[in-house]
Amino acid sequence: MAQLLGTRHLVQAAVTSFVPAPDVFALGADVDAVHAGSMLVLAAGDPVARHAALTDALAEALFAVVGRRSASVQAPEGDLLEQQP
């Protein structure tokens, strides 16, 4: 399961790198927030996985906050993709 989540992070980072648009950051933040919520549910239901799930929930919540803040930053001269030749 950890490999799948790691792959999701890599794909999300690659997409965000290639298309650094506010909507992409916002979508990534939403995915991170849902992931954080699912880890809280796991922590509540599985005492054995609680510590790892809470740690993951904290990390994902931080990713969600950073993603939302990045989504609110506007590119200086419009969309970055429009600036490329």
Secondary structure, 3 states (H helix, E strand, C coil): CHHHHHHHHHHHHHHHHHCCCHHHHHHHHHHHHHHHHHHHHHHHHCCCCHHHHHHHHHHHHHHHHHHHHHHHCCCCCCCHHHHCC
